[in-house]
Structure formats: structure tokens, C-alpha cells
Amino acid sequence: MRLRNQLLALSLLTLLLPWSGWKLVQELENFLREAEETALLASARMVTRVLPPQYQSELELARGQILPLRQLTAEPVLDGYVSDWPEFDQRLTFESPEEDLKLDLLAGRYRKHYYLALKVSDPGNIAATTFNTGTSDPAERAGVILYLQSKRGQFSYMISTEAPGPLTVNSQRDRGIRLEAAWVDDAEGYTLEISLPGDVERVGIGAVAPAFTMPGVSRERYAGTLHGRQQGGWLELVSRDDAVAQWLAKTAPENSRAWLVQADGWVMADSGPVRSAGSSELTWAERMVYQAVADSDMPPRERPATWPVRFEGAAAADALRGMDGTLWNQDIESAAVYNFVAVPVFTQENSSTGGNSEVIGAVLLETRSEGLLLMTNRALGRFALIALLLVAVLTAGLWLFASRLSRRVQRLSRAVSHAMDSSGQVSGLPLTASGDELGDLARNTQKLLKAVAEHTGYLQKLAGRLSHELKTPIAITRSSLDNLASQGLDQPAQQFLARAQEGLDRQAAIVAAMSEAQRLEESVKTTDWDTLDLGEMLGHCTDAYRSVNPQRTINLSLPDDPCMAHCAPDLVAQALDKLVDNAISLSGEDCAIDISLRREGTDCLISVANTGTRLPDVVHERLFDSLVSLRDKRAGGQHLGLGLHIVRLVAEVHDGSVSARNLAGDRGVEFTIYLPVS
């Protein structure tokens, strides 16, 4: 991976910044919720402390005697069906002692009228309407006995019928107002709806089942607040607009809803729904963000009743056991968070003295955390914007720094690769004046290249110096051997003399080859250049090779079009001589030598190939170094490794190059000179 990509990957660590901000916002949200919960609990405790004594007395005395009133949003239709009654499961239930007769009772108010809904379950086989057809005496009929008390007095009603449908019920003493009702039979018993006058304060009610008359047995069943068919206990109708509810509405914190419940969870007073200003509605994106920030364990908020009549949740249960209860829940659709707290209300005399207090009810408060929601979203939005800007700036800065550093490294790398030319001369390196680590690397590399250049220059001049220094000793040795040969020597001495002359000839050949390479390097500057057709020149050279080596097969392949090049003809011919001589010496007399010329782009390629040999598995570029020979040591002749070095010198003089390769299938070897076209 490149340096800039590594630093770019490293910049991903900056994503820890928004992640830490996300965690910080979650902690902030938890802190704000705890603070709001504490404040709401304090408000609820304050409500319990300032609850007027008369309301506490009503709460204490009303335990088990309240008939909760539902606030009906529409006037119920008196048809005997309770599908239009809200919270039907929150009802008062009465059973006969034998538990074979049950009465479920609901009460509601719409405007200034009260309504009752009763469901009587009787497991007997005889329906109430069927039984009523057999008697006209109200004292023996099956149905519902209702007692009403208002400011106008006390009234009693016997509600029974022989057939389901609407009813008009008169009081038993022929005074008071008439009641409208509806009766519907079902598989379990019957359902009854009753409309009451608006001045009713309390009711006594009960269901009566038919008497069984058998020899020696007479029994009638009752369920409700009755003693037989006579008035027993009363149920107070608790109005939502009474003084307690009004006091709660004034005392409860702003934008909060308050309830006062009795010890069994029935609502005694309700401050009413809170009107939302609607100014803090969130967009779908803000809702999704807040749902992600909020506590994942927060339960979803169930659709609450508009006017609940009883609380049975864990928070309310804790308060009715004498402990503070709290609950956080979230609306799935709006993402709004609701804080619900419950604080117990104790008996007045014990709470003031610090003794063991009895729980007589609870104060419940619920508020929608608008400020919490908006504050969290605002904090998250601002931090997200700042974090994203910081991440973008840091990433861009790291990328720019990495790009600059990468360009400097690439610049130094290119300069190092081209610092030393073929002649061994070293050019200057960039960044040597820089004071950082790259500057140190550039300066140390330049020192190394200078040392290599000095050593290369020494090696390049070594051949010329040796050839010059060895000429005189070789000449003295040769003259001495010639004088010795003129003397009469015995046979063993002549053999030693022949070996000495052979070794001297080899030394002379070495000196001559080194002198030739030195002369070629010096003649490059003074040689004549001309523009000519390389194909014509190769034709003349090939004819000369054939005449000198008549026993060898030398082939020539030329392009159809002329291949004009501006070159030094003598040098090119000398390089071709070296390649042909190398091919002849490396192959047998039955091996062919192929000379070819072709065009490739802007270059003319001169190739010399021979069969029967193969280059060793080494780096082929070493073949063209000075004094390098890869021939078999057992091969005859003088092979100093200067011939191919001369070929490379000629190619480089023409801004070209030379290469060597093995032909496919080990068919032979091919050497190629690349010369630019004029």
C-alpha cells in the first residue's frame, strides 16, 4: 500500500471523534432525563404535601366506594352494546357469595348526563327475560335494582323486561324522573345501558336472579351493593370537573398531567389532557436520530386512554406500596419521550408525626419531554456538524501531507534511478538541502553514488592503464625469448620455451583487446557521422563475412523499405563485427548465422542470431559489462569479455541499447542492437 493510502487509512481513526461525541450526547441525554425525573418527582411530592386536608379526607373515606366516571367523547347510543365504551376492562365487578352471579359495572359522563353500562353473567339455564314472562310481581322478577340519591331525594328502580330492546323505567314509588335504558340478551346473561339524570351524587346497584322454588328449597341470588333487595352500600360518582380535579390542574407543573388515585388504583381526579403547542414537531430524520440516541431499553409507549379510570402499571403499583415509582417510555411514531412518576399519599395524622403511615392513594404526574428532545437533537446536530467538519479537515490535511510526502519520495526515487549514467557520471539529487529525514536520505545517497562513480571511473580507466604499462614488459620478454630461441637448446628446453611464448602471446592479445576498447571510447568523440541506409550497409558487411568464412552459412534478412539512420558507420560496422565474430566462435560449422534488420516504432533493430548454443541462466545484462565473459572455460581462444562491452558502447553512443536472449525452444541465441531512426 502506498504511503498516501496508508495515511488515508490512518485518518479513519478520526472517526473516533464523532463516535465519542455520539456517546457524549447519549450521556448528556441520560443526565438530562435523570435531572428531569428528579424535578418531576419533587413536583409530585410537593403536590402531596400541599394536598388540602378535605381532599385527603375524601381520598381516605372514598376507598372502595368510588364509581369511576369515564369522560365520554361522544354520547353513547342506548342499544345495549358496550363497544362504544372506552376501557371496558377497567370496571367494577361484584359477585354473589356463591360466585354464580356476576355484575360488571361501568359509569361515564357526557356533558351533563351520566350513563351506566352493566353486564350481568348468569350461568343458569333460564334467561332473565324468559323468567320474567312468568310473573308480574316486581318483587319476584329478575333484573337490576338501582338506587339513586341526588339533591332531590332518594329513588329506587326495578329494571326488568320480558323482551330485549329499549326500556323506559319508572321509580317504584311513582315519583322522580323516568330513566331510559336498553336491554340485550347474550349467551352469558344480558347487558344493560342506562341514562341517569345529571344531579345524581351516588348510586346503589345490584343484580337479582330468579328464585328457585322446589320442595323445601327457596333461594334468590344477589350481586352488587345490595342487602337482598334492599339498599346496602353506596357508590360515589366521582366527577372529572370536581374541585379536586380543578385544584390538580392549577397545582401540577406546567405541561404536565396529574391524577389523584385511591389506594386500589381508581382515578379520583384528573387534571385533564395537556394541550401541545405543536411547535416542537420533529422531522422524520430528527426522529430517527433521537430514537437511536435514546435508551434502547426504553419501552414503547402504548396508546393511552384519553380519560383513564384506573392505573395498574408498575410505577403506580410502587407508589401504592409506599415507594416512588418512575417510568420512561417513548412514542414510536413521534419519538417523543414521556416521563411518568408516582408518589404515595399517606394518612394525614401519621405523615405529620413521622409514624407508620398508611398509603391512602397516590399522585401521578406525566410530562412530555419536549425540552429534552429538542435539546438533545440540537446538541447532536451541532456536534455532528463540528465533528464532520473536523474529520473532513483532518482527513484532507493528512491526505495533502501524504501526497506531498509521497511526491517528495517519488521525486527522490526517480532522481536516484537516473543519477548515474552509463559513463559513470553522477548528477545532483534533489532534497539535499532539506532538513528532515528525506534530506538526510538524499545526502547519504549522494555520497554513496559519488563513491560508486569514483570506483566506476577507476575501473573504466584500469584497462587503458594496464595496456599501457604492460606493453614495455611484454616487448622486453618477447625479445628475450626470441634471442633465447636462436640458441641451440635441447628438446626439453625448447618445450619450455614454446610454453613461455604461448603465454606471452596470450598476454599480448589481452593488452591489444584492452587497447582496442580504450581506443574505441576515445574515438567516439572524433568519429564521423552520416545518414545512410542501414540495409545497404548490412548487405556489404554480410558479403565480407561470407567471403572470410566460406564454410559457414550466413543469412541476411532486410525490410522492403529503406531504413535510414543518422549514425557513425564505422562504429556500427565494428559492433556488427563483434556480434558476428561472437556468433561464429560460439557455434559449430554446421550452425547457421542469421543477420536481420527491421523497424519497430522509432527504432531500427539489428539482430544477429546463431543456432546450437544457449546463454546461461544468469542476468543477461552482465554480458555487456567490461571484462565479463560467460563462456565455457574449456573453450579455446582468448575471450576477455570486451567484445560485447564494445557493442554496448556503440549502442549507447547512438542513444540506443543492446539486449541478448535465448530463442524459443533452445534453438539458439539472439543479440539485438536498438538504434533510433533519424
C-alpha positions in Angstrom: 0.0 0.0 0.0 1.3 3.4 -0.9 2.2 6.0 1.7 -0.7 8.3 1.0 -3.1 5.4 1.2 -1.6 4.3 4.5 -2.0 7.8 5.9 -5.5 8.0 4.5 -6.4 4.7 6.2 -4.8 6.1 9.4 -7.1 9.1 9.1 -10.1 6.8 9.6 -9.1 6.9 13.3 -10.6 10.4 13.3 -14.0 8.7 13.1 -13.4 8.1 16.8 -14.3 11.8 17.3 -17.9 11.5 16.1 -18.2 8.2 17.9 -17.1 9.7 21.2 -19.4 12.6 20.5 -22.3 10.2 20.0 -21.5 8.6 23.3 -21.2 12.0 24.9 -24.7 13.0 23.6 -26.1 9.7 24.9 -24.6 10.5 28.4 -26.0 14.0 28.1 -29.4 12.7 27.3 -29.3 10.3 30.3 -28.2 13.1 32.5 -31.0 15.4 31.3 -33.5 12.6 31.8 -32.3 12.0 35.4 -32.5 15.7 36.1 -36.0 15.9 34.7 -37.1 12.8 36.6 -35.8 14.3 39.8 -37.6 17.6 39.2 -40.9 15.8 38.3 -40.6 13.7 41.5 -40.0 16.8 43.5 -43.1 18.4 42.0 -45.2 15.3 42.7 -44.0 15.3 46.4 -44.9 18.9 46.6 -48.4 18.2 45.4 -48.8 15.5 48.1 -47.6 17.9 50.8 -49.9 20.8 49.8 -52.9 18.5 49.2 -55.8 20.2 51.1 -57.0 18.2 54.2 -60.5 17.9 52.9 -59.2 16.3 49.7 -57.1 13.9 51.8 -60.2 13.1 53.9 -62.2 12.4 50.7 -59.5 10.2 49.4 -59.3 8.2 52.7 -63.0 7.8 53.1 -63.7 7.0 49.4 -61.5 3.9 49.4 -63.6 1.1 47.8 -66.7 3.4 47.4 -65.9 5.2 44.2 -67.7 4.6 40.9 -65.2 6.0 38.5 -66.7 8.1 35.7 -65.3 7.8 32.2 -65.2 11.1 30.3 -67.1 10.0 27.1 -66.0 11.8 24.0 -69.4 11.1 22.3 -72.9 10.5 23.5 -73.4 6.7 23.8 -76.2 5.1 21.9 -78.6 3.3 24.3 -78.7 0.0 22.4 -77.4 -2.5 24.9 -74.0 -2.8 23.3 -70.8 -1.6 25.0 -68.5 -1.4 22.0 -68.6 2.4 22.2 -67.5 2.4 25.8 -63.7 3.1 26.4 -61.6 0.9 28.7 -64.3 -1.7 29.2 -61.7 -3.9 31.0 -61.4 -1.2 33.8 -64.7 -1.9 35.6 -66.1 -2.7 39.0 -67.0 -6.3 39.5 -69.4 -7.8 42.0 -70.2 -11.4 42.6 -72.8 -13.3 44.6 -71.5 -15.2 47.6 -72.0 -18.4 45.7 -70.0 -16.9 42.8 -72.6 -18.0 40.3 -73.9 -14.5 39.5 -71.6 -11.6 38.5 -72.2 -8.0 37.8 -69.7 -5.8 35.8 -70.4 -2.1 36.2 -69.1 0.9 34.2 -70.1 4.6 34.6 -69.5 7.5 32.3 -70.4 11.1 31.7 -71.1 13.1 28.6 -71.6 16.8 29.1 -74.2 17.0 32.0 -75.6 13.4 31.8 -74.4 10.2 33.4 -74.6 6.8 31.9 -74.3 3.3 33.3 -73.3 0.1 31.5 -73.9 -3.3 33.2 -73.1 -6.7 32.1 -74.8 -9.5 34.2 -73.4 -13.0 33.8 -75.7 -15.8 35.0 -74.7 -19.4 34.4 -78.3 -20.6 34.9 -80.2 -22.2 32.1 -83.2 -19.9 32.2 -82.7 -16.4 30.7 -83.9 -13.4 32.7 -86.4 -12.3 30.0 -87.8 -15.8 29.8 -88.3 -16.0 33.6 -89.9 -12.5 33.7 -92.8 -13.7 31.4 -94.0 -16.0 34.2 -94.6 -13.3 36.8 -95.9 -9.8 37.1 -94.8 -9.1 40.6 -91.7 -6.8 40.6 -90.5 -8.4 43.8 -90.1 -11.7 42.0 -88.8 -10.5 38.7 -85.1 -10.9 37.5 -83.1 -7.8 36.6 -81.3 -4.9 38.1 -82.3 -3.0 41.2 -81.0 0.6 41.1 -81.0 3.2 43.9 -80.2 6.9 43.2 -79.5 9.7 45.5 -79.5 13.3 44.5 -80.3 16.7 45.9 -84.0 16.0 45.2 -84.0 12.9 47.3 -83.6 9.1 47.0 -85.2 7.0 44.3 -85.4 3.2 43.6 -85.9 1.4 40.3 -86.5 -2.2 39.4 -85.3 -2.7 35.8 -86.6 -5.9 34.2 -88.1 -6.8 30.9 -89.8 -9.7 29.1 -88.1 -9.0 25.8 -84.8 -7.3 24.8 -84.8 -3.7 23.5 -85.3 -0.1 24.7 -86.9 0.4 28.1 -88.5 3.3 30.0 -88.1 2.8 33.7 -90.2 4.5 36.4 -89.3 4.7 40.0 -91.0 2.2 42.3 -92.9 4.9 44.3 -94.2 6.7 41.2 -92.1 9.8 41.8 -88.8 11.1 40.3 -87.9 11.1 36.7 -88.1 8.3 34.2 -84.9 6.5 33.1 -84.1 5.5 29.6 -82.5 2.1 29.2 -81.7 -0.7 26.7 -81.6 -4.4 27.3 -79.7 -7.0 25.2 -79.5 -10.8 25.9 -76.4 -12.8 25.2 -75.1 -16.3 25.8 -73.8 -15.5 29.3 -76.6 -13.3 30.5 -77.6 -9.8 29.5 -76.2 -6.3 29.0 -78.0 -3.1 30.1 -77.3 0.6 29.4 -79.0 3.3 31.5 -79.1 7.1 31.2 -79.1 8.9 34.6 -80.0 12.5 35.5 -77.2 14.9 35.9 -77.8 15.7 39.5 -77.1 12.2 40.8 -74.5 12.1 43.5 -74.3 8.4 44.4 -75.9 5.1 43.4 -76.6 1.7 44.9 -77.0 -1.1 42.4 -77.3 -4.8 42.2 -78.4 -7.7 40.0 -81.0 -10.2 41.2 -81.5 -13.6 39.8 -84.8 -15.6 39.8 -85.7 -17.6 42.9 -85.7 -21.4 42.7 -88.8 -22.9 44.3 -88.5 -26.6 45.0 -89.9 -28.7 47.8 -88.1 -27.4 50.8 -85.8 -25.1 48.9 -86.2 -21.4 48.1 -83.1 -19.3 47.1 -82.6 -16.0 45.3 -79.1 -14.7 44.2 -77.8 -11.1 44.5 -74.6 -9.4 43.2 -73.8 -5.7 43.9 -74.1 -3.3 46.8 -77.5 -4.6 47.9 -78.6 -6.5 51.0 -81.1 -8.7 49.5 -83.4 -6.4 47.5 -82.8 -3.5 49.9 -80.3 -0.7 49.7 -76.9 -1.6 51.1 -73.7 0.4 50.3 -73.4 3.5 48.1 -71.0 4.2 45.3 -69.9 7.8 44.9 -69.9 9.2 41.4 -66.6 11.0 41.0 -66.8 13.8 38.5 -63.7 14.9 36.5 -64.7 18.5 36.9 -64.9 18.5 40.6 -62.9 20.7 42.9 -60.1 18.1 43.3 -59.5 18.0 39.5 -59.6 21.8 39.3 -57.1 22.0 42.2 -54.8 19.5 40.4 -54.9 21.4 37.2 -53.8 24.5 39.0 -51.1 22.9 41.2 -49.5 20.5 38.7 -46.4 21.7 36.8 -47.0 23.4 33.5 -47.3 21.0 30.5 -47.9 18.1 32.9 -51.0 15.9 33.5 -51.8 14.9 37.1 -54.0 12.2 38.6 -55.1 11.6 42.1 -55.8 7.9 42.6 -57.1 6.0 45.5 -55.4 3.0 47.2 -56.8 0.4 44.8 -55.8 2.4 41.7 -59.1 4.0 40.7 -58.8 7.6 39.5 -60.4 10.0 41.9 -59.4 13.2 40.0 -57.7 14.1 36.7 -56.3 17.4 35.6 -57.1 16.6 32.0 -55.1 16.2 28.8 -52.3 18.6 28.1 -52.6 20.7 25.0 -49.5 20.6 22.9 -48.4 23.8 21.1 -47.2 21.7 18.2 -44.1 23.9 17.7 -41.7 21.2 18.6 -42.7 18.6 16.0 -39.7 16.9 14.6 -38.8 15.8 11.1 -38.6 12.1 10.3 -34.8 12.4 10.2 -34.7 14.0 13.7 -37.0 11.3 15.0 -34.8 8.5 13.7 -31.7 10.2 15.2 -33.3 10.6 18.6 -34.6 7.1 18.6 -31.0 5.9 18.0 -29.7 8.2 20.8 -32.3 7.3 23.4 -32.0 4.4 25.6 -32.6 1.2 23.6 -34.2 -0.4 26.7 -36.8 2.3 26.9 -40.2 0.6 26.5 -42.5 1.8 23.7 -45.4 3.9 24.8 -48.8 2.2 24.4 -51.7 4.4 23.1 -53.1 5.8 26.4 -56.8 6.3 27.1 -58.0 9.8 26.8 -59.6 9.6 30.3 -58.1 6.6 32.2 -60.2 5.3 35.1 -57.6 3.1 36.7 -53.8 2.7 36.8 -52.4 -0.8 37.1 -48.8 -0.3 35.9 -45.6 -1.0 37.8 -44.9 2.7 38.7 -48.4 3.2 40.1 -48.2 -0.1 42.0 -44.9 1.0 43.6 -46.5 4.3 44.7 -49.5 2.4 46.2 -47.0 0.2 48.1 -45.4 3.3 49.7 -42.4 3.9 47.3 -41.7 6.3 44.5 -42.4 4.9 41.0 -40.9 6.1 37.8 -41.3 5.1 34.1 -39.8 6.4 30.9 -41.4 5.4 27.6 -41.2 6.6 24.0 -43.7 7.1 21.3 -42.6 5.1 18.3 -44.3 7.4 15.8 -43.2 10.8 17.1 -40.1 9.7 19.0 -41.4 11.9 21.9 -40.2 10.7 25.4 -42.7 10.7 28.3 -41.7 10.8 32.0 -44.2 9.3 34.4 -43.8 9.4 38.1 -45.9 8.2 41.0 -45.6 9.4 44.6 -47.7 7.9 47.5 -50.1 9.9 49.6 -50.1 8.9 53.3 -52.7 9.4 56.0 -52.5 13.0 57.4 -52.1 12.2 61.1 -49.2 9.7 60.6 -47.3 11.7 57.9 -47.1 14.7 60.2 -45.8 12.7 63.3 -43.4 10.5 61.4 -45.0 7.3 62.5 -46.0 4.3 60.4 -48.1 6.0 57.7 -50.8 4.2 55.7 -51.0 4.7 52.0 -54.4 6.1 51.0 -53.6 7.0 47.4 -51.0 8.4 45.1 -50.3 11.4 43.0 -49.3 10.6 39.4 -47.6 13.1 37.1 -46.8 12.7 33.4 -45.0 15.1 31.2 -43.8 15.0 27.6 -40.1 15.8 27.5 -40.2 18.4 24.8 -37.2 20.3 26.1 -35.2 17.1 26.5 -36.0 16.0 23.0 -35.1 19.3 21.3 -32.0 20.0 23.4 -30.6 16.5 22.6 -31.3 16.9 18.9 -29.8 20.4 18.9 -26.7 19.2 20.7 -26.3 16.2 18.5 -26.8 18.3 15.4 -24.2 20.9 16.3 -21.7 18.3 17.5 -22.3 16.2 14.3 -21.6 19.2 12.2 -18.5 20.2 14.1 -17.3 16.5 14.1 -17.8 16.1 10.4 -16.0 19.3 9.6 -13.1 18.3 11.8 -13.0 14.8 10.3 -13.1 16.4 6.8 -10.4 18.9 7.6 -8.1 16.3 9.3 -8.6 13.8 6.5 -7.9 16.4 3.9 -4.9 17.7 5.8 -3.5 14.2 6.2 -4.1 13.4 2.6 -2.4 16.6 1.4 0.5 15.9 3.7 0.7 12.3 2.5 0.5 13.4 -1.1 3.3 15.9 -0.6 5.4 13.4 1.2 4.7 10.8 -1.5 5.7 13.2 -4.3 8.9 14.0 -2.5 9.8 10.3 -2.1 8.9 9.6 -5.7 11.0 12.6 -6.9 14.0 11.3 -4.9 13.4 7.8 -6.2 13.4 8.9 -9.8 16.4 11.1 -9.3 18.3 8.2 -7.7 17.4 5.8 -10.6 18.7 8.4 -13.1 21.6 9.8 -11.0 24.3 7.7 -12.7 24.5 7.5 -16.4 26.3 4.8 -18.5 29.6 6.6 -18.3 29.5 6.6 -14.5 28.9 10.3 -14.1 26.6 11.3 -11.2 24.1 14.1 -11.4 22.8 16.1 -8.4 20.0 14.8 -6.2 17.0 16.9 -5.0 16.1 17.4 -1.4 19.8 17.6 -0.3 19.1 21.0 1.3 16.0 19.7 3.2 16.4 19.5 7.0 14.1 16.5 7.6 14.7 12.7 7.3 14.3 12.8 3.5 17.1 15.4 3.3 19.4 13.1 5.3 18.5 10.2 3.0 19.2 12.3 -0.1 22.6 13.5 1.2 23.7 10.0 2.2 22.5 8.6 -1.1 24.5 11.3 -3.0 27.6 10.4 -1.0 27.2 6.7 -1.9 26.6 7.5 -5.6 29.8 9.6 -5.7 31.8 6.8 -4.2 30.3 4.4 -6.7 31.1 6.8 -9.6 34.7 7.2 -8.5 35.1 3.4 -8.3 33.5 3.1 -11.7 35.7 5.7 -13.2 38.7 3.9 -11.8 37.6 0.6 -13.3 36.9 2.2 -16.7 40.5 3.6 -16.9 42.1 0.4 -15.5 42.2 -1.4 -18.8 43.9 1.5 -20.6 46.5 1.9 -17.8 47.2 -1.8 -17.7 47.6 -2.0 -21.5 50.0 1.0 -21.5 52.0 -0.3 -18.5 52.2 -3.9 -19.9 53.4 -3.1 -23.4 57.1 -2.5 -22.4 57.5 -5.6 -20.2 55.8 -7.7 -22.9 58.2 -6.3 -25.5 61.2 -7.0 -23.3 60.0 -10.5 -22.6 59.4 -11.2 -26.3 62.8 -10.0 -27.4 64.4 -12.1 -24.7 62.5 -15.2 -25.8 63.5 -14.6 -29.4 67.2 -14.3 -28.5 66.9 -17.5 -26.5 65.2 -19.3 -29.4 68.3 -18.6 -31.6 70.5 -20.5 -29.2 70.9 -24.2 -29.6 68.6 -25.8 -27.0 67.8 -29.3 -26.2 64.4 -30.8 -26.6 63.1 -30.2 -23.0 64.2 -26.6 -23.1 62.5 -26.0 -26.4 59.2 -27.2 -24.9 59.5 -24.8 -22.0 60.4 -22.0 -24.5 57.3 -22.8 -26.6 55.1 -22.6 -23.5 56.5 -19.3 -22.5 56.0 -17.9 -26.0 52.4 -19.2 -25.9 51.7 -17.4 -22.6 53.3 -14.2 -23.9 51.1 -14.3 -26.9 48.1 -14.5 -24.7 49.2 -11.6 -22.6 49.8 -9.6 -25.8 46.3 -10.4 -27.0 44.9 -9.2 -23.7 46.8 -5.9 -24.0 45.7 -5.5 -27.6 42.0 -6.0 -26.7 42.2 -3.6 -23.8 43.9 -1.0 -26.1 41.2 -1.5 -28.7 38.4 -0.8 -26.1 40.3 2.2 -24.9 40.8 3.5 -28.4 37.1 2.9 -29.2 36.0 5.0 -26.2 38.3 7.8 -27.3 37.4 7.6 -30.9 33.6 8.1 -30.2 34.2 11.8 -29.9 36.0 12.2 -33.2 34.2 9.6 -35.4 32.4 10.8 -38.5 28.6 10.6 -38.5 26.4 10.2 -41.6 22.9 9.4 -42.7 22.6 6.2 -44.6 20.5 3.1 -45.3 21.4 0.5 -42.7 20.1 -2.2 -45.0 22.7 -1.4 -47.7 25.5 -1.2 -45.1 24.4 -4.6 -43.7 24.5 -6.1 -47.2 28.1 -5.1 -47.8 29.2 -6.3 -44.3 27.4 -9.7 -44.9 29.2 -10.2 -48.2 32.5 -9.7 -46.4 31.6 -12.2 -43.7 30.7 -14.8 -46.3 34.0 -14.3 -48.1 36.1 -14.6 -44.9 34.0 -17.6 -43.7 33.1 -19.6 -46.8 32.3 -22.7 -44.8 29.6 -21.0 -42.7 26.0 -20.3 -43.6 25.3 -16.6 -43.1 21.8 -15.4 -43.9 20.6 -11.8 -44.3 17.0 -10.5 -43.9 16.2 -6.9 -44.8 12.9 -4.9 -44.8 11.3 -3.9 -48.1 11.6 -0.2 -47.3 14.9 1.6 -46.7 15.9 2.0 -43.0 17.6 5.4 -42.9 19.5 6.3 -39.7 21.9 9.0 -38.7 24.9 7.1 -37.2 28.6 6.5 -37.2 29.0 3.8 -39.9 32.4 2.7 -38.7 31.2 2.2 -35.1 28.1 0.3 -36.2 30.1 -1.9 -38.5 32.6 -2.6 -35.7 29.7 -3.5 -33.3 28.3 -5.8 -36.0 31.7 -7.4 -36.5 31.8 -8.2 -32.8 28.4 -9.8 -32.8 29.1 -11.9 -35.9 32.5 -12.9 -34.5 30.9 -13.9 -31.2 28.2 -15.9 -33.1 30.9 -17.8 -35.2 33.0 -18.5 -32.2 30.1 -19.8 -30.1 28.6 -22.2 -32.8 29.7 -25.1 -34.8 30.4 -25.0 -38.6 27.1 -26.7 -39.3 25.2 -23.9 -37.4 23.7 -21.1 -39.4 24.1 -17.4 -38.6 21.1 -15.1 -39.2 21.5 -11.3 -39.6 18.3 -9.3 -39.8 17.2 -5.7 -39.9 13.6 -4.5 -39.1 11.7 -1.4 -37.9 9.8 -1.2 -34.6 8.3 2.2 -34.0 11.1 4.8 -34.0 13.9 2.2 -33.7 15.9 0.2 -36.2 16.7 -3.3 -34.8 19.9 -5.1 -36.0 19.8 -8.7 -34.8 22.4 -11.5 -35.0 21.2 -15.0 -34.2 23.0 -18.3 -34.2 21.9 -21.8 -33.6 23.4 -24.5 -31.4 24.2 -22.5 -28.3 22.3 -21.1 -25.3 23.0 -18.4 -22.8 23.4 -19.5 -19.2 20.6 -18.8 -16.7 22.1 -15.5 -15.4 21.2 -11.9 -15.8 21.9 -11.3 -19.5 22.7 -7.6 -19.0 26.0 -8.7 -17.4 27.2 -9.9 -20.8 27.8 -6.4 -21.9 30.0 -5.3 -18.9 33.7 -4.8 -19.3 35.9 -7.9 -18.6 32.9 -10.2 -18.2 32.9 -13.5 -20.1 30.4 -16.3 -19.5 31.9 -18.7 -22.0 32.9 -22.3 -21.1 36.4 -22.1 -19.6 37.4 -25.2 -21.6 36.7 -23.3 -24.9 39.7 -22.3 -26.9 40.8 -18.8 -27.9 41.1 -15.5 -26.0 37.8 -14.4 -24.5 38.2 -11.3 -22.3 34.6 -10.1 -22.3 35.5 -6.9 -24.1 33.7 -7.6 -27.4 30.2 -7.3 -26.2 31.2 -4.4 -24.0 32.3 -2.6 -27.2 28.8 -3.4 -28.7 27.1 -1.7 -25.8 29.4 1.3 -26.0 28.4 1.7 -29.7 24.7 1.4 -29.0 24.8 3.9 -26.2 26.8 6.4 -28.4 23.8 6.3 -30.7 21.3 6.7 -27.8 20.3 3.1 -28.3 20.6 -0.1 -26.4 21.6 -3.7 -26.8 20.0 -6.9 -25.5 20.5 -10.7 -25.5 18.0 -13.6 -25.2 17.6 -17.3 -25.8 15.4 -18.2 -28.7 12.3 -20.2 -28.1 12.8 -24.0 -27.8 16.6 -23.6 -27.2 17.1 -23.0 -30.9 20.0 -20.6 -30.2 20.9 -17.1 -29.1 19.9 -13.7 -30.5 21.7 -10.4 -29.9 19.9 -7.1 -30.9 21.1 -3.6 -31.3 18.4 -0.8 -31.0 19.3 2.3 -33.0 17.0 5.3 -33.2 15.8 6.4 -36.7 16.9 9.8 -37.9 
